[in-house]
Amino acid sequence: SIVWDPLDGSAIVDNNWAVGTIIGIWPASTGIVGATGRDQVASMVANYGPRTTAFVTLDDGVYEFTRGVNGIDGWLCSRERVQIQKQSKIFSPANLRTARHELPGYGKLIDHWLDNRYTLRFCGGLVPDLCQQFSKGQGILTNPPGGKTAPAKLRLAFECAPFSKLIEMAGGKSSDAVSGSSILDMKIEGIDQRTSIAIGSAEEVDRFNEFVLPSVREGPIAYVDGAEPTNGPNAPRALKVK
């Protein structure tokens, strides 16, 4: 059974930014609905940028293939057993609007990254934003659940499960951004099921769980136009996260 997102990043196509294709493969014995991401036998992603590259899970790790190297009409294995470091200085924060109201803990995490001079690398396309973790060897992408006013919208079967298999096989980690469990352990209950996620360098995902999950468990604060922020320099003193 195969899930195939042929053009992930369709919202940024008109900007002429890099987009990609995501594929997840499950055995016939489990199918997709009712299975988990851990049941996948393989996953791959293709990144269409200045170079066309594909990252594929094989038995002993993640391999990168590049098309058209030195004029060759075909694919060349350009890197073997790609690894992601446990620590990172690169962050890609999706659903960022929740950091000043719905999820005070997310705001605190953003402040930690800025205070410690992390580098922001984020274009809003899942494929390029996660493929940079393979090329840089580090990074974290976060998309926490902001409740009804800012829900996470990534698809479990088509996007998060295939990418989580790739990232975890390369030494990284994933979190469902609710319980802190791996995305690969989430049961797929519907083909269009949506989820939140934190994914990338293992220690950064652990940090995300530490900072953000308490706010998620308490319940996102519903945003109302004109409401004062719950975190940040403009937040009332009584509401600031300590």
C-alpha positions as CSV (number, residue, x, y, z in Angstrom):
1,S,0.0,0.0,0.0
2,I,1.4,3.4,-1.0
3,V,0.6,6.9,-0.1
4,W,1.9,9.5,-2.5
5,D,1.9,13.3,-2.2
6,P,3.0,14.3,-5.7
7,L,3.4,18.0,-5.0
8,D,3.9,18.9,-1.4
9,G,4.3,22.6,-1.0
10,S,1.6,23.6,-3.5
11,A,0.9,26.8,-1.4
12,I,4.4,28.1,-2.3
13,V,4.5,27.1,-6.0
14,D,3.6,30.6,-7.2
15,N,6.6,31.9,-5.3
16,N,8.8,29.6,-7.5
17,W,10.3,28.0,-4.3
18,A,11.5,24.4,-3.9
19,V,8.7,21.8,-3.6
20,G,8.8,18.0,-3.5
21,T,7.1,14.6,-3.5
22,I,6.6,12.4,-0.4
23,I,6.0,8.6,-0.6
24,G,5.3,6.1,2.2
25,I,5.1,2.4,1.6
26,W,3.2,0.0,3.9
27,P,3.0,-3.8,3.6
28,A,-0.1,-5.4,2.2
29,S,-0.5,-7.2,5.6
30,T,-1.2,-4.0,7.4
31,G,-2.5,-1.6,4.8
32,I,-2.6,2.0,5.8
33,V,-5.7,2.7,7.9
34,G,-5.3,0.9,11.2
35,A,-1.5,0.7,10.8
36,T,1.2,3.0,12.3
37,G,4.1,4.8,10.7
38,R,6.4,2.2,12.2
39,D,4.8,-0.4,10.0
40,Q,6.2,1.3,6.9
41,V,8.6,-0.8,4.9
42,A,10.2,2.3,3.2
43,S,9.7,6.0,2.6
44,M,11.2,8.5,0.4
45,V,11.1,12.2,-0.5
46,A,12.2,14.0,-3.6
47,N,13.2,17.7,-3.4
48,Y,12.9,19.8,-6.6
49,G,15.3,22.7,-6.2
50,P,18.4,23.9,-8.0
51,R,19.3,20.2,-7.8
52,T,16.8,17.3,-7.9
53,T,17.6,15.0,-5.0
54,A,15.8,12.1,-3.4
55,F,16.2,10.7,0.1
56,V,15.3,7.0,0.5
57,T,15.2,4.7,3.5
58,L,17.2,1.5,2.9
59,D,18.0,-1.4,5.2
60,D,21.0,0.3,6.9
61,G,20.0,4.0,6.8
62,V,19.0,7.0,4.7
63,Y,20.7,7.5,1.3
64,E,20.7,10.5,-0.9
65,F,20.4,10.2,-4.7
66,T,21.0,13.1,-7.1
67,R,19.7,13.3,-10.7
68,G,21.7,14.5,-13.6
69,V,25.1,14.7,-12.0
70,N,27.8,15.7,-14.5
71,G,25.3,15.5,-17.3
72,I,24.4,11.9,-16.6
73,D,20.8,11.1,-17.5
74,G,20.0,9.2,-14.4
75,W,20.4,9.0,-10.6
76,L,23.7,8.8,-8.7
77,C,24.0,7.9,-5.0
78,S,25.5,11.1,-3.7
79,R,25.6,10.3,0.1
80,E,25.4,7.2,2.1
81,R,23.9,6.7,5.6
82,V,23.0,10.3,6.1
83,Q,23.1,11.3,9.8
84,I,21.3,14.1,11.8
85,Q,23.2,15.4,14.9
86,K,21.5,15.3,18.3
87,Q,22.0,19.0,18.8
88,S,21.1,21.8,16.5
89,K,21.4,25.5,16.0
90,I,18.8,25.7,13.2
91,F,15.1,26.0,13.8
92,S,12.0,26.0,11.5
93,P,8.9,27.2,13.5
94,A,5.5,26.6,11.9
95,N,2.3,27.8,13.4
96,L,4.3,30.6,14.9
97,R,1.2,32.7,15.6
98,T,0.5,30.5,18.6
99,A,3.7,31.6,20.3
100,R,2.3,34.9,21.6
101,H,-1.1,33.7,22.7
102,E,-2.4,30.1,22.4
103,L,0.7,28.4,23.7
104,P,2.9,30.4,26.1
105,G,5.3,27.5,26.3
106,Y,6.0,27.8,22.5
107,G,6.7,31.4,22.9
108,K,9.2,30.6,25.7
109,L,10.9,28.1,23.4
110,I,11.1,30.6,20.6
111,D,12.7,33.1,23.0
112,H,15.2,30.3,24.0
113,W,16.2,29.9,20.4
114,L,16.6,33.6,19.8
115,D,18.5,34.2,23.1
116,N,20.9,31.4,22.2
117,R,21.5,32.8,18.7
118,Y,20.0,29.9,16.7
119,T,19.6,30.4,13.0
120,L,16.1,30.6,11.5
121,R,15.7,28.6,8.3
122,F,12.1,28.3,7.2
123,C,10.2,28.7,3.9
124,G,6.9,27.0,4.8
125,G,7.4,24.0,2.5
126,L,7.6,20.7,4.4
127,V,10.0,19.1,1.9
128,P,12.7,21.8,1.7
129,D,12.3,22.6,5.4
130,L,13.0,19.0,6.4
131,C,15.5,18.1,3.6
132,Q,17.8,20.8,4.9
133,Q,18.2,18.7,8.0
134,F,19.8,16.0,5.8
135,S,22.1,18.5,4.0
136,K,23.0,20.5,7.2
137,G,23.0,17.4,9.5
138,Q,20.9,19.2,12.0
139,G,17.7,21.1,12.6
140,I,14.2,21.1,14.1
141,L,10.8,21.8,12.6
142,T,7.9,22.5,14.9
143,N,4.2,22.7,14.2
144,P,2.3,22.5,17.6
145,P,-1.5,22.3,18.0
146,G,-3.0,25.7,18.7
147,G,-6.6,24.6,19.3
148,K,-9.6,25.8,17.2
149,T,-8.0,29.1,16.4
150,A,-4.7,27.7,15.1
151,P,-4.9,23.9,14.5
152,A,-2.0,21.9,13.1
153,K,-2.9,20.7,9.6
154,L,-0.2,18.3,8.5
155,R,-1.4,14.9,7.3
156,L,-0.2,11.9,9.2
157,A,-0.2,9.3,6.5
158,F,0.9,11.4,3.6
159,E,3.5,13.7,5.2
160,C,4.4,13.1,8.9
161,A,4.7,9.3,9.0
162,P,6.9,9.0,5.9
163,F,9.2,11.9,7.0
164,S,9.4,10.6,10.5
165,K,10.7,7.3,9.2
166,L,13.4,9.1,7.3
167,I,14.4,11.4,10.1
168,E,14.5,8.7,12.8
169,M,16.5,6.3,10.6
170,A,19.0,9.2,10.2
171,G,19.3,9.5,14.0
172,G,16.7,12.2,14.6
173,K,13.5,12.1,16.6
174,S,9.9,13.0,16.2
175,S,7.1,14.0,18.6
176,D,3.3,14.2,18.1
177,A,3.5,17.5,20.0
178,V,0.8,16.3,22.4
179,S,2.0,13.3,24.4
180,G,5.6,13.5,23.3
181,S,5.5,10.1,21.7
182,S,7.0,9.3,18.3
183,I,4.9,10.1,15.3
184,L,5.7,6.6,14.1
185,D,3.6,5.2,17.0
186,M,0.4,7.1,16.1
187,K,-2.4,4.9,14.7
188,I,-3.6,6.0,11.4
189,E,-7.4,6.1,11.9
190,G,-8.3,7.9,8.6
191,I,-6.5,8.6,5.3
192,D,-6.8,12.3,5.8
193,Q,-6.0,12.4,9.5
194,R,-4.2,15.5,10.6
195,T,-1.5,15.9,13.3
196,S,0.9,18.3,15.0
197,I,4.6,17.5,15.0
198,A,8.1,18.3,16.2
199,I,10.8,16.6,14.3
200,G,14.6,16.8,13.8
201,S,17.6,16.7,16.1
202,A,16.9,14.5,19.1
203,E,17.9,16.9,21.9
204,E,15.9,19.7,20.3
205,V,12.8,17.6,20.1
206,D,13.3,16.8,23.7
207,R,13.6,20.5,24.4
208,F,10.3,21.1,22.5
209,N,8.5,18.5,24.6
210,E,9.9,20.1,27.8
211,F,8.9,23.7,26.9
212,V,5.7,23.2,24.9
213,L,3.8,20.1,26.1
214,P,2.7,21.7,29.4
215,S,0.9,24.4,27.5
216,V,-0.7,21.8,25.2
217,R,-1.9,19.7,28.1
218,E,-3.4,22.7,29.9
219,G,-5.3,23.5,26.7
220,P,-4.5,26.2,24.1
221,I,-5.8,29.6,25.0
222,A,-8.4,30.5,22.4
223,Y,-7.4,33.7,20.6
224,V,-9.8,36.6,20.4
225,D,-9.1,39.6,18.3
226,G,-7.5,42.3,20.4
227,A,-6.6,40.0,23.2
228,E,-3.4,40.7,25.1
229,P,-0.5,38.3,24.4
230,T,0.3,35.7,27.0
231,N,4.0,35.6,26.3
232,G,6.6,38.1,25.1
233,P,7.6,41.7,25.8
234,N,4.1,43.0,25.4
235,A,2.5,40.5,27.7
236,P,1.0,41.7,31.0
237,R,3.4,40.9,33.8
238,A,1.0,38.5,35.5
239,L,0.7,36.4,32.4
240,K,4.4,36.1,31.5
241,V,5.7,32.6,31.5
242,K,8.4,32.1,34.1
